[in-house]
Amino acid sequence: MEFIVDDKWYSLPVMDDYVGKVKVLVAGDQGMVIDFDSEISVEINILVQRFVTSLAEWAKDGIIEVVPIYQQLKILNL
């Protein structure tokens, strides 16, 4: 699937392409950071946004806040 942002075409990233690159880091005693890639790109950011949407649909209990960062996602839980 492709999409346009600011008159530029992008291919929609597939999570399977990033499984080997994703890192889960501890962020204190009640949180974690999911790092999708060290590269900053629109494609990675869309992947992060899609993950946030999926997370909001099935993992509501115990999550206090989800903070998407350009290529990362910070999750604070109980």
Wavefront OBJ file of the C-alpha trace (Angstrom):
o trace
v 0.000 0.000 0.000
v 1.246 3.492 -0.788
v 0.298 6.915 0.527
v 1.176 10.574 -0.005
v 2.545 13.003 2.600
v 3.362 16.550 1.476
v 3.160 15.536 -2.205
v 5.661 12.674 -1.745
v 4.823 8.970 -2.226
v 5.698 6.482 0.525
v 5.269 2.731 0.818
v 3.433 1.589 3.905
v 5.885 -0.314 6.125
v 5.140 -3.860 7.194
v 5.960 -4.860 10.773
v 7.547 -8.117 9.557
v 10.281 -6.047 7.883
v 11.272 -4.524 11.239
v 11.078 -7.489 13.632
v 14.875 -7.869 13.716
v 15.408 -4.135 14.283
v 12.895 -3.553 17.104
v 14.424 -3.116 20.569
v 12.504 -3.110 23.851
v 14.252 -1.033 26.526
v 13.456 -0.635 30.217
v 12.350 2.880 31.159
v 12.267 2.942 34.941
v 10.222 0.566 37.071
v 6.908 1.254 35.305
v 7.683 1.739 31.682
v 9.351 0.616 28.513
v 10.520 2.106 25.260
v 10.004 0.252 22.007
v 12.612 1.430 19.510
v 11.583 0.550 15.951
v 14.718 1.779 14.191
v 17.595 4.221 14.599
v 16.598 5.847 11.310
v 14.146 8.740 11.376
v 11.712 8.450 8.479
v 8.064 8.971 7.672
v 7.665 5.218 7.090
v 8.946 4.363 10.575
v 6.732 7.017 12.129
v 3.678 5.560 10.401
v 4.653 2.130 11.731
v 4.828 3.598 15.253
v 1.413 5.236 14.809
v -0.095 1.952 13.583
v 1.347 0.162 16.618
v -0.165 2.804 18.936
v -3.565 2.251 17.330
v -3.286 -1.527 17.692
v -2.113 -1.208 21.283
v -5.051 1.043 22.146
v -7.475 -1.542 20.776
v -6.314 -4.599 22.744
v -4.161 -3.563 25.696
v -6.141 -1.027 27.710
v -5.809 -2.468 31.226
v -2.659 -1.496 33.074
v -1.424 1.095 30.595
v -1.327 4.617 31.952
v 0.077 6.438 28.947
v 1.430 5.726 25.484
v 3.801 8.362 24.087
v 4.735 7.991 20.427
v 8.100 9.489 19.571
v 9.177 9.709 15.949
v 10.779 6.257 15.720
v 10.017 5.061 19.266
v 7.099 4.401 21.535
v 7.182 4.929 25.296
v 4.673 2.953 27.372
v 3.974 3.717 31.022
v 2.112 1.003 32.912
v 0.899 0.244 36.434
l 1 2 3 4 5 6 7 8 9 10 11 12 13 14 15 16 17 18 19 20 21 22 23 24 25 26 27 28 29 30 31 32 33 34 35 36 37 38 39 40 41 42 43 44 45 46 47 48 49 50 51 52 53 54 55 56 57 58 59 60 61 62 63 64 65 66 67 68 69 70 71 72 73 74 75 76 77 78
